[in-house]
Amino acid sequence: MAKKPAKKQTPMMRQYDEIKAKHPEAMLLFRVGDFYETFGSDAEKASKTLDIILTKRSNGSASEVALAGFPHHALQTYLPKLVKGGHRVAIVDQLEDPKTVKGLVKRGVTDMITPGINLNNDLLSGKEHNYLAALYPPSKGQWGLSIVDVSTGTFHYAQGTEQAILNALSTYAPKEVIHPKDMPRDLRLALDRDYYLFGVDAWAWETNYTAEQLTAHFKTQGLAGYGLAQGDAGAVAAGAILHHLKRSEMANLNHITTLSRVSLEDFMWLDGFTVQNLELFYPSSPGGVSTLDIIDQTGTPMGGRLLRTWMSLPLLSIDQITARHEAVSQLLEMPEVREQLRAVLHGLPDMERLCSRVSTGRISPKELARLRLALDTVAEVWTLVQSNVLDVPEQAPALVPELRDTLREALVEDPVVIIGKGESIRSSYDEELTRLRGLLNDATGTLEAIRAREADAAGIPSLKLAFNNVFGYYLEVRNSHKDKVPEEWHRKQTLVNAERYITDELKKFEVEVLGAEEKIKAIETRLFEALVAQVAGQVSTLLHSARWVATLDVLLGFSEVALKYDYVRPTFTEDQKLEISKGRHPVIEQVLPEGQPYIANSIEMDAEATAIAMITGPNMSGKSALLRQTALVQILAQMGAFVPAKSARLPIMDRLFVRVGASDNLSKGESTFMVEMNETATILNNISPRSLVILDEIGRGTSTFDGVSIAWGIAEFLHQHPAKPLVLFATHYHELNEMARDFSKVRNYHVAAEEHKDTIVFTRQLKPGGTAHSFGLHVAKLAGIPGYVVHRASQVLGALEAQRSSENQSEGVAESGQLNFFSLDRPELEEVADELIGLNLDELKPIEALMLLHTLKEKVSKK
């Protein structure tokens, strides 16, 4: 039986396939009439993501094609859902008016939106960058990273070790990461858990090609001006990201005016788990409050984004930090000026993103008017700053008076969004525009004047003037007066009782009136495009002004926080001494119930005397808050803010590690204990001479003996480390208090709690000395554990303590027969000690450490 011939594909589906072939990785939103349609696998994905109906049609193909769509006016409703769902979306619009075209309408990609490439205001967070990253991991040598935000023009690069670059990637938290398609599979799988990844052809990462991309974009002869040489890992990453942007329908990138190096050695190292554990940007639980929520008192989107950057990258330069602190101090001394500045800045439009829309040709008349307002506001702010001799640590803004004057003269006060839908350009800005608008406004009066003049001249008082769609404006004369009609009138129609005529003047006026609206639209379009081009020529200058405003805004916010919450200016020392008097946790003190005071605590540390503060105390006593507040005080100080304390004298820390809490990472197949060990291994393998290490409940995820052993080993490792880090070590293992006896730089502290009959009172005060009381049963009772369980637990605890007391004739764990670290001179431990001393910790993986620990335990247990 002969096969049925395949259906011939329709022209529209051929057009679709041609566009899809150019963007196979993107979901095409294909404009068909009043709908955006998706086809095939795109339709199946769209139906699932958007919860819209999936249908099937032949569409002229050999088999049915899946189809899903939505009305074009609902684009801003559905587009965010697609992008948040991780889809790359290409919007294919009709490039011609279907009413004026016979046959197939021309279509093309008008916008490409991905998680990391986005200029759509409805999809962007005002105070958060929308970064796209390019990661270049060569098999040898340094790794490269580039970061770009096409919505603001921000463009950075970094290069360094694998660990440093991966840490920088975590710091910037990009929405999307591009990488070579041939990147090792294990690395791709590891990154895929945390980032939206997109592979780019390997040839786009070649050194010659990437260098050409950079020099062509910046119109330079070489890369030396950016601190790069051809072939540098940073240059490869930066060139590859430009290539990718151009391939993603971002042909106009004129707002990306410079490439700046992020010198990783100039900023404090904050790991991803440290940022998460401190809840810097996002709370750990729904409805919680982050540090940023408290510190962010900025009034502009640019200031909000810059604040996030400062918090992500605390400074190491005392001079730069001091400049910020000095500016905050100045602002605090000028309350009236501070309030004036905050009032002026409040509601300032987003200059950076408006400049990006100018450069890419996407700005509307209404948005250009907002940019005009922003430029006028910058000038007003600059006047206030200059008159009060404020020192803002950023390049002074350019006031661009000529551009401001032009925008003021050209744009109406409140322009429309779309040209042709109302007025955008002032009539006074163009003579022809003045005439045409006057023509439209005076059309009725002009026609009446023509009628009256012709009636008087011809002596026909009953002369009428009217309009129809056949021959336009006309004069109507009743038959009784037709003998008076002048020769220059042209008869167009004869009726039963009258005749209709046109004149050259009427025809000319008709052409002018009927074409005036289209002409006005064309003139406004031409003038608006000229304005946009004029602004685009100064985008680089305007972005510098935006940066200055953002810096001032952040510093104003710091002064507001300091005044509102009673923060103080910290000081810095050259040595490794940390002294915080009556420090407070910036978030906890603000979320406590009204009337409940926050209990401040003081702490002093010294790399040569008190390098490790061993802190014990019961659950809920405030140990974790103390640890976190110390870390947050250090970060706030080095980012240029004042700190929640009575006073703070701090060293400059180049690395800060915070390992707190315990939770599974099921998506990575890791248990609580493995997560803990992985994070701890990262800390131990990256210690520097100026590190602050915060460890909370290390070893809690395994058995007691294993946990004590690991916690002891880690504390001893840090104590003996030549880098001499400062360490805050909170633990439930009271055995670790014994370390202070054998290690000179360990000091014991405890967060006090008082027992009254069957209740416990948490004083939340840090006091010298260790404690052996956990008050676990009291905490269980407070948590609502049934009374029977608490009572039975109390009986078991009493029995265990009695047993232990009989085994330990002398006070302290060090004297007991239990296996411990306090008597390493015992013969049965010499073999274990020798094996530990011979270990190369730099090469020991976490899982290997656990297996070794198990083996050593078995050896000792057998003896």
N, C-alpha and C positions, 0 to 999 in steps of 0.2 A: 504494500500500500504506500503510495507516494506521500511524503511529508508535506504538510501545509507550509506554504512559503511564509517566512517570517514577516511580521508586520513591518512596514517601513517606518522608521523613526520620524517623529514630527520634528519640524525645524526648531521648536522651543526646547525639546529634549536634547537635540544635538547641541544646541547652544549651552544648555545646562552641563552636559558632559564635557564640553570643551573647557568651561570655567572650572569644573570640578577637577579636571586633569591637572590644572595649574595649582590647585590648592587641595590635594588629596587628604591632607591631615585636618582640614577645617570642616566644620559643619556649615553648609551653605544655607543662608536664609534668602531664598530666591523670590524676588518680588514678582507676583503675577496678579495684575489688577490691584485690588484693594487688600490682598493677602500676601503674607510671607509664607512660602511653602518650603517644606523639606521633603527629600525623596530618598528612597532606599534605606541604607543603614543609618543615614542621618535622621530620617523620619522615625525610625525605631528608637534611637537615642533621645530625640526631642520629645517623643510621646512619653517615654519613661521619666525623663527629667522634669517635664512641664506638666505632666498628667493631662495631656490633651489626646483627643481621639486619633487613633491610627487607622487609616483606611487603605484600600488598594485600588489602583486604577491601571488601565493598560497604558495610557499616555503614549500610545503609538509604538510601544516596544513589543518584543516577541512575547514577553511574559508580563504579568502584573507587577507593578512597582508600588512599594509602600509609600504612603503619603500622609503627612501631618502638617498642619499649618495654623496660623492665627491671623486676625485682622492687623493690618499695618499700623493702626493707631495704638495697638497694644504692645508695640515693640519694647517700650521702656518698662513694661511689666514683666515680660518674659526674658529679655536679654540678661538681666542680672542673675536670674536663676540658672541660665545656661553657663554663664561664666563662673559662677560659684560652684557649679557642678563639674568644673575642670575642663570645659569644652573650649576649643578654639573656634570662634565664630566669624565667618566671612559674610558680610551683608552685601547682597547682590541687588542693586537697584536698577530701575528702568531709567536709562539715560536720555530717553526721548519721550515726548508726550504722545501717548498712544492715539490720541485724537488726530494728530497731524501726520501719522505714519501709516502707510499701507503695508500690510504684511508684518513681519517679525520686528518687534521693538528691540532696539539695541540695549544690552544690559552689560554691567560690569561691576567689579568689586569696589564699593565706595568706602568700606571700612573693614578693618580686621581687628577683632577684639579677642584677647587672650587673657588669662589671669595676670600676666606680666606686661601686656601692651594694651593700654587703655587710656583714652582721652575723653571718655564719656562721663560727664559730671555725676550722672545718676548712679554710676558704679564705683565712684571713688569716695574714700573716706577723707574728709577735709583735713584732719590733723594727722594723717598717716600716709607715708610714702607708699607708692605702688611700684615696688622694685622688680625689675627683671635682672637676673644675674647670668653671667656666662662663666662657667667653670672649666678651666683648662688643666687637666691632670696628666702631664707628660710622664712617660715611663721613667725618665731620669731628670734630675735637677729640680728647680723650683716650680711650684704650681702657680697658676695665674687665676685671677678673679677680676671680673669687671661688673659694675653695678650701674644701672641706668633707670631713671624714672622719666618716661617720656612725657608725663603730665606736668613735670616741673623743669625738665632740662638738666637735672642732676646727673653727672657722669663721673664715676670714680673707677680706679683700678687698684689692685694690690697684688703683690707677689711675695712668696715665702714658702716655708715648709708646708708639707701636707697638713699637719695639725694646725698651723697658724691660719692657713687659708680656710680650712673647714670651720675653724672657730669664727673667722670673719664672716663666712657665709651665714653661720648661725646668728651672728650679731645683727646683720642687715635683714635677716628673715625675709628673703624675697618671695614674691607671690609665684614666681616661675623661675626655673633654672634651665638654661640651654647648655648642652654639652656635646662633645664629639660623639657621633653615632657608634664609634668603635671603642667607647669608654669601657673599661673592664666591667664585666657583669656583676661581680660582687659589690663594686662601688656603686653601680647604678641601683642595685637592689637596696643597699643601705640608705642611699639618698632618697629613694622613692618613698620611703616611709614618712619623710618629713616635708618633701617638696613636690610641687608639680613639675615634672621633667619633660623636656622636649629635645630629641636628638637632632643635631644638624650635621650635614654631610662632612666627612673628614677633610675634604679639599678646602672647605671654608675656613679651616684652622691652620692652613699653611702659612709659614712666616712671611713670605713675600706678599701673598695676597692680603693678609691682615694688615701689614704695614701700608700697603697701597690704599686700603679702605680708610685708614686713619689720616694719611697725608692728603688724600683727595677730599675728605670731609672738612678738615681744618685748613686746607689750602696752605700747607707747609712743605718745605723741602725734606724735612726729616722729623724724627721723634724726640730729639734731644731736649727740646723745650718742655717736654712733658716728663723728663726724667727717664726716658726709655730709649732702648736701642732695638733695631729690628731683630726679631727672634726672642726678645724677652717674653717671659710667660705672661706678664701683664699686658704687653702689646698684642699678643695673640688673642687673649680673651677680649680685649677692647675692640680689636678689629672684627672679630667674629660676631660680636653683638651688634655692631653697625651693619654688617652684612645681613644679619637676621632681621633687623628692623626694616631694612629696605626691601627685603623679600616679603615682608608682612604688610605691604601697602603703606609703609611709613616713608614715602619718598622724600618728603620735606622735613628735614631734621635741623633746620637753621637755628632753632632755639637751644640746641645742644652746642654751646659756644666754647666750651673748654673741657679738658680732661684733667682731673686732679688725682694725685696719688694719695692713697691712704697709707701712711707709714705706720705699720702695725706696732712699731716700737715706740710710737708717740702716745699710745693710749693704753689704758688699763685693760687687761685681758679678762673678759667676762664670758665664761662658757655658757652654752645653752641651758644646761641644767641649773647653773647658778642664777641666771635670769629668771628661770621658771620657779626655782625654790624661793627666791626673794619676792616673787609676784611683782616684778618691776612694772610690767606693762599690762598683764592680765591676771585677774584673781584666780586662785586655784579652784574655786567653787562658784557655781552660779549665784549671782546676787552679791558676790563679794566686792571688795574694794582693793584696787591695785595701788602701788606707790605713785604711779603716774596720775591716778585720779586725784590724789591729794596735792601733789606738787604742781600740777598743770593749772596755772592761773593765767594762761596766755589769752589774748583777745583776738588773735588772727590765726587763720589756718597755717600760714608760713611759720609763725612762732610755735604753734603746736607741733609741727613736723620737726623743727629744729630742736625743740626740747627733747623729743624722742631720740634724736641723733646724739645730743649731748649726754643723755642718760645711758645710751648704748656704748658710748666711747668716752669715758671719763679721762681727763687730761693727766699727763705726767709732768708737764712743764709748770714749775711753780710760778714763773712769770705770767704765763697765760691764765692760770687759775687766779692769781692775785689780781689781774686786770678785771676779771669778772667780779670778784669779791668787792673790789674797789668801786665798781660801777653800782653794785647793789647798795653799798654803804652810802654812796652819794644820793641815790634815789630815796633811801630811808630818811636822809637829812632834809629832803625837800618834799614834804607831804602835799603841798598845793600843786607843785609841778607834776608830781607823780599822778595825782588824780586827773590833772588836765590831760596828760599823755594817755592815760588809760581810757579816758572818755573819747579822745580823738581816734585812738586805734580801734576801739570797739566797733565791730562791724566792717572793718577795712576789707575790701574785696581781696580775693586770692590772686595777687599779682603774678606769682610764678605760673599758675595754671592758665591764667588769662594770656600771658605771654606765649605759652605753648600753643594755645589755640590761635593766636595771631600768626605764629610762624608756620603752622600747618594749614592755614587758610580756613579754619573751622569756626572762627569767631563770628558772632552775630552782632548787629548794631547795638542791641541792648547790652551785650557783654563789653563791647568797646566803650560804651558810656560808663560802665563800671570801672574799666581800666582808667578812664579819664578821672573819675572820682578818686581812685587809688593814688594817682600821680599828684593830684591836688592835696590829698591827705599827707603824703610823704613830705611835700613842701611845708605844710603846716607843722608837722612834727619836727622837721629839721629846724624851723625857726624857734620852736620851744627849746630844743636841745641846745642850739647855739646861744640863745639869750641867757641860758642858765648854766652855761659852761659844763655841760655833762660830757663825760668821756665814754663813748660807746666803743668797745674794742672790736671794731669792724670798719672796713673801708667806707668813707662817707658817701652818702647817696648823691646821684646826679639828679638835679631838679628839672632838667629838660624843659625850660620855660617856653621855647618855641613850639615844641610838640604839644604841650599843654594848651597853649593859645590856639593852635590849629584845631585841636579836638573840641575846644570850647566853641570856636567859631563855626565849626562844621556840623557837629551833631546837635540835634534837638535835645531838649532837656530829658525826655523819656522816649527813646527810640523804640521801634517795634522789634520783634525778634526776627521777622522775615521781611526783607525788602519787598515792597509792593503791597504789603498788608497794612499800610499806614505810613506816616512820615518818619524818616530817619535823618535826612540831611536838611539843615536850615535853608529856607528859600533864599535868604540873604547871601548864602555862600556861593551861589552861581546865578548869573544873570538870566540864562535860559530857563533855569528852574523857577526863578521868580516870575518870569513871563507866563510860563505854562501853568503854574499854580494859580496865578492871577486870572488866566484865561478860564480855567475851570471854575474858579470862585465867582467870576463875573459873567459867566455864560448867559444866564437868564437876562441880566441887565443889557448885555451887548445885543442879544437878539431883539429885545424890545426896542432898543435904540435904532437898529437897522429897520425894523418894521415901521416905526414912527417916521423915520426919515424918508423911506420910500413912499409911504402913504401921503405925506405932505407934497413930495415932489410930483407924484402922479395925480394928486387930487382924488385919492380913493380912501375916504375916511373909514370904510368898513374892511380894509385890507387885513387879512389874517396871516399869521406865520405859524407853521406847525412842522411836524417831523413824522416820517414813516420809514420803514426798513427798506423800501424799494428804491427811492431816490433821495432819501435824507431830508434836509430842511427845504421847505418850499413856501411860496407866497400863494395864497388863494384869493381869486378875484371873482366876484359874482358876475353873472352875464351882463347885468345892467351897466357895469363899469369896464367891460373888457376892451372897449374902444380906447380907453385911456392908458392901456398898458404900454410902457416904453419899449422901444425896439431892442434894447440890450437885454431884456428879460427873455428867458428861453422857456417856451411852453413844454411841459412834460406830461400833462394829463388833462383830458377834457371830461367833465362831469355833466349831468343833466342841467344843473343850475349854475355851474361855475367852472373855472379853469384854474389849473395849478402851474406855477412857474418857478424857475430857479434863477439865481443870478450868480455871476462870477464871485461876488463878495460872499454870498451865502455858502457856495461850494467850498471856497477857501477856508471859511470859518468852520465849516463842518469837518473838513479834513483835520484842521488843527485841534478841534475839540475832541473828536473821536480818537485821535492819535495821541492826545496829550497824556493820558494815563500811562500808555505804553512808553512814551518818551520819558515821562517822569521816572518810571521804574528803571529805564535804561540809564538815565543820567545819574540817578541815585546809586545804581550798581557800580557805574564807572567811578564816581567820586568816592564811594565807600571802599572799593578795592584800592584806590590810590591812597586813602587814609591808612588802610591796613598795611600796605607796602611801606609807607612812611614809618609806621610804628615798628614794623618788622625789622627795619634797618637799625633800630636802636634797642632791640631786644636784649642784647648783651648788657648794655648800660642799665636797662630797667631791672634785669635780674640781680645786678649788684645792689640796686636800691632796695629790692625786695629782701635780700639777705640782710642788709643793714636794719631794716624795719623788724625783721624776724628776730635778730639779735637783741635789739632794744626791747621787743615784746617779751622775750624770755627773761631778760634781766628785770623788767618790771614785774613779771610774775614771781620771780624769786624774792623781790622786795615785799610783795604782797603776802607771800607765804610766811616770810620771816616776821612780818608785823602781826599777821593774823594768828600765827601759831607759836609765837615767841621763840624763834630760832636765833642762833648766834653765829657770828662769823668765826670760822675755825682758823687756826694757825697751823703752820707746817714746820717740821723739823728735818734736819739732814740725817739724824740718826734714826734707829729703828725703835723709837719709843712712842707708844700710843697711850694717851691719857684722855679719857672721856669722863667728864664730871656730870652726873645726873642726866645721863643720856635717856632718850625716849624713842619708842618705835613710832615713826611718823603716821602710820595707818591706824594701829591699835588705839592710840590715844584719842583719835578722832571718832572712832566707832564705838567706844565704850558707852554704856547707858548714861544718860544725863545725871550728873551728880556723883558719878563714880570716878575718882581721880586715878590717873595713871601713876604707878609707882616707878619713879625714875631710879636708875642704877648707875653707879660709877665703876669704871674698870681702868686698870693701869697695866700695861704690858711693856716688856723690854726684851729685845732679842738676846741680850747678854745676861738677863736675870730672870725674867718671867716670860719665857718664850711660849710656854704652854700653860693655859689656864684650864685646869681640869675641873669641870663644873658638874656637881651631882645635885640631886633633889628629886622630889616626887613628880609624877605627871601632873600637868596643869599648874605647876608652880611658877612658870614663867621662864624656864630655861631657854626654850626656843625663841621666845620674844627677845630675850637679851642677846642671843647670838645674832639674830637677824638685824636688830637695831644697830649693832656694832658695824655690821657690813653696810647697812644703808647709810649710816653716818659717814663712812669712808667714801662711798660712791657719791653722795650728795656734795661732800666737800670738794672732791676732785672734779666734779662737773661744773663747779662754780657757784653752787647754792650755799646758803647758810644751813645750819644743822640743828636738829632738835636736841639740845643739851644746854646745860648751864655754861659749859666751856668745853672746847675740844682742841687738843694739841696732838697732831697726827703726823705720821711719816707719809711719804708718797709711796703708795703701793702700785706695783705694775701688774700684779695678778691677784685676783680675789676669787676664791673658790668657796662655794657653799654647798655642802652635802647635808640635807636634812630630810627627815621623814622617810617613809618606806612605802613603796607601791609597786605593784606588778606592772610590767610592760607587755601585756599579752599579745599586742600586735607584732612584737618582735620575738615572741616566744621566750621571753625572759622572766624569771621569777623575781620576787621582791629582793631576794639576796643577790641575784646576779646583777640586777639594776644597781644595787648598792655598791657591789664590788667593781662594776664597770666605771661608775662615777668616781669612786675612790681611787682606782688605778689611774684615771686621767689626772687626778690631782697629784698623786705621788710622782707621776712621770713628767710633770710640767712645773715643778716647784722652781721658783726663782729666788734670788737674794732679797727681793722685796715683795714677798707673798703674804697675804692674809688668808688663813685657812679656817673655815668654819665647819666643824664636824658635829653632827647631832645623832646620837644613838647608833654609832657604827657597830655592826655585828648583831643587830637585833633580829635579822632575818634568818638566823640559824640557831643551833643549840647553844645553851648557856656557856659550856666550856669552849666551844669553837668561837663563840662571840667574844668572850673575854680574851681569848688568845689573840684573835685578829685585832681587836681594839688595842690591846697592849702593844702588839707588834707595830701597828701603824703609829701609835703615839711615840714609841721608842725611835722608829725610823725618822719621824719628823724632828724629834729632839736632837738626834745625832746628825741630821742632815747639814752639810756644810753651808747651805744657803741660809740657814737660821730663820725660817719663816716664823711669823707670829701665828699661834694656833689657839682657837677657842674650841674646847673639846667637851661637849656635854654627853653624859653617859649615865645609864642605870647601873653599870657595873661598879659597885663600890670597891671592888678589889683594886681598881685602877688608882684609888687614893694612895695606895702603897708606893706608887711610882715616885711621889715627891720625896720619899726617903732615899731613893737610889739615884735620882736624876736631878741635877742641881737647878735646872731651869723650869721644872714643873712646879706649879703652885696649885694647891687645892682650894676650891671655893664651893659653896653650896647656896642654893636658893632656898631660903628658910621657909619652914612651915611649922605651925604649932598645933599640938594635939590637946584638945579639951574633951575629956571623957571619951565619947564615941564620935566626936567630930574633929575635923581638921580645918585649920585656918591658914590660908596661903598668904604670907606676908609679902611675897614676891620681891624680897630684898636679897641682893647678893651679899654674902658674908664670907670672910676667910674661913678656910678649913673644910674638910670633907664631911660627908654624912653617910651613915649606913642605913638610913631609914627611907623606904620607898613609899610608905603609906598607900600601898596598892589597894588594900582592902577598903580603905576610906574612899579612895577614888571610885572603886567599884560601886560602893554604896551610893555615892553622889550621882553616879551614872544611872542608877535605878535598877541595878542587879537585884533579883529577888532575895529577900532576907535569908531564906534557907541556904542559898548558895554562899552568901557572905559569911554566915555563921559556920558552915561546914569548912569553908576555906580558912577561917580563923583557927579552927581546931587542927587542920592539917599543918598550917604554918607553925603553930605552937609545937607540934610534934617534931617537925623538921628542925626548928631552932634548938630544941632540947637535944636532938641527936647530934647536931653540929657542935653544941656546947660541950657535949661529952667527948667529942673527938678532938676538940681544940682546948688543950689545957692552958695554953697561954693566949693572951689577947691578940687578935689580929690574924688575918689569913696567912700572913707570912710564917707564922709559927705552927700552922696546922700540918697534918699529914696529907692534905689535899694537894694534888699536883698544882704547882703555881710557878710564876716567873720570878718569885722573890728569892729563890735559892738556887740560882743557876750553877752554883758551885757543887751541887750534889753529883756524885759519880754517875748515876744513871742518866743524867741529862747531858753529859759531856759530848756523847756521840751526836745528839741532836744539835747541840750548840755548834759543833764543828761543821755540821752540814749546813746550818743556817748562815754561818760566817762565809762559807764558800759560795753562796748563791750570788748570781748576777741579777739584781732586781730589775735592771733596765730591760732585760730580755724576757722576764717572767710574765706570762700572760695570766689574767685573772683566773681562768679555769685551771691552769697549771698550778697556781698558788693554792687553790682549794684542794686539789688532788695531793699536793705535797704535804699540806697541813694534815690531811687525813692519814697519810702514811706515817708522818712523825708522831701523830697521836697514838697510832697503833703500836709503834715501837715502844713508846713510853708506857702505854697501858700494859703491854706484855710483861714489862719489868716490875 
